[in-house]
Amino acid sequence: MDVGAQALIWDRIRAARRAGLAVLLVSADLDELIGLSDTIRVMLRGRLVGTADPATVTPTELGSAMTGAGADPEAADAVGEEIA
């Protein structure tokens, strides 16, 4: 999508948040997720494995959580919740 369309979508997401609506944002753009989110939930292999605060998380930390880099897969499975 072009830059103008992206800006319009981001404005609509922000307007929905201001109106008190819930917005589910799925994106591979970590800066976009951090910039538009109030709360970030991380999924790995169909399980919730973490929560990140967009005010403090870095793209590197978020990317590591999303890929399981440096994490013990068994520990992630023990902490994660099944997504049905």
Sequence and secondary structure as in RCSB ss.txt:
>XXXX:A:sequence
MDVGAQALIWDRIRAARRAGLAVLLVSADLDELIGLSDTIRVMLRGRLVGTADPATVTPTELGSAMTGAGADPEA
ADAVGEEIA
>XXXX:A:secstr
  HHHHHHHHHHHHHHHHTT       S HHHHHHH S EEEEETTEEEEEE TTT  HHHHHHHHHTTTS HHH
HHHH EE  
